[in-house]
């Protein structure tokens, strides 16, 4: 297992449960030592991030990284980002966001890159080498 300084939890936000499962497996296969939480809506994710201590009866570990889908019902990734920008700076300052999508629209990439919270824009499914590269660029490897 590989530890990275400051990376204790990764939050997956995707309405597709099989995609969340696949991305959990990619993280595990990559040997990245971090708790992984998966939520199936952006609304749930905002609720999770604003809870202090517990969410749905479980202890909350605030993530340092969010893998965010763009196209979701009720609230999409763009709407999540707008609401996220209204959160406390102390919470936002420690979290990086990676947009994940099946979209091939160049306008989506440009829009994602215009958000300072988004560190990169990747196509689904997430690949182990790409994940390791992104984490390595944003967190210091400990082991």
Secondary structure, DSSP 8 states (H G I E B T S, - for coil): -B-BTT--EEEEE-S-HHHHHHHHHHHHHHTB--EEEEES-HHHHHHHHH-SSEETTEE----SEEEEES--SSS-HHHHHHHHTTS-HHHHTT-EEEEEES---HHHHHHHHTSTTEEEEEESS--HHHHHHHHHHHS-B--
